[in-house]
């Protein structure tokens, strides 16, 4: 995995190799702090330093891993399991089968939408 420059995500004036709090990382990626904490549970390789009181400090390599997880899940549509497989194997195609298995087929979605449209039409006609 290539390590993106931290300055891409952060404009706080800190050095790219500076440690960042969970709030800074969450803000930099536009995600909630609880999502980062959940990802720590789901991705064993994501282990920021924890200071007294449980305060998390993300090293540059942690930030790079968060960037990779964010890209796989939020941009490419991987499931958590698929994203974890990709990261563990270093292979971009490792999780594609899992993603395909969980995606609804277009025909199924279209059938559901037609059924909803029919129910709405019936409800409006009865009103």
N, C-alpha and C positions, 0 to 999 in steps of 0.2 A: 504494500500500500504506500502510495507516495504521500509525503507529508505536506499538506498545504501550508502556505504562509499564514501565520496567525493574523497578520495585518489585513487579510482579506475579510475577516469576520469582525475584527476589533479595531475601533478607531479611538481608543481611549488614551493613546499616547504611551502606553506601556511597551517595553521591548517585546519583540515577537517571542522570545524565549522566557518571558516572565510567567510565573504561576498566576492562575486566575481563580477567582471564587466561583462557586456554582452559579451565583447570580450573574456574574460577568459572562460566563459561558452560555447560560440560558439566553441572556439578552443578545449575545453575539449571533446566535443561531436562530433566534426568534422562536424558542420553544420554552415550555414551562419547566421550572426546577423539578417538579415531581416527576416529569418525564425522564429527566437525567437520572434521578435516583432509581426509577424503575429500570432504566437501561443498565444501570450498574448491577441489578439483580439478574437481568437476562443475558448480559454479556460479561462473562467472568473475566475477560481480559481488560475490561474497563475498571480500573482501580485507582481513583484519585487518592492523593494523600489525605489522611484525616487527622486534623489537629484536635486539641482539647475541645470538648464540647461537641465533637462530631463535625466541626467545620471542615468542609472539603476544599482542597486546593488542587486544581487541575494543572498538570505539567503539559508542556507543548505536545508530547506524544499522546496524552489523554485527549487533548483538544483535537488532534489529528484523527484519533479513533472516533470521537464524537462526530466529526465531519463525515467520516466514512459511513457510520451508522445512519446519520441523518440523510445522507445521499441515497443509500440503499432503500431505506424505509419510506422516506417522504418524497423522493424524486423518482425512484425507479420502481416503487410499489412492492418491494419485497416484504414478506412476512417477517416477524422477529426470528423465527426459526431459520428461515431462508437466509436472512442477513447474517445471522450467526455462523451458518455453514460457509457462506462466502468469505467471511472474515477469517474463520479458522483455517480454511483451505487456501485462501489467497486466489481462488478461482471465481471469476465473475459469473460463470454458468452453473455453479453448484446449487444455488437456491432457486433457479428458474422453475424446476419441476414443482416445487412446493407452491410457488406463486401461482402457477397455472392451475394447480389442483383446487385452490381456494377462490379463484376468480369466477364469478357467475358468468355463464355463457350469455352472449348477446341475445340469443333467441329466448332464453329464460327471462331475461330482464324485459324484453319486448312483450312477452306474454303477460307478465305481471302488470306492466303499464297498461296494456289493453284491458285487463280485468278491472283495474282501478278506474280507468276511464268509463267503462261500462257501468260500474256501480255509481260513479258520480252522475252520469247521465240519467240513470234510473232515479236517483235521489232528487235531482233537479226536476225531473218530469213529474214526480209524485208531489212536489211542493206546491 
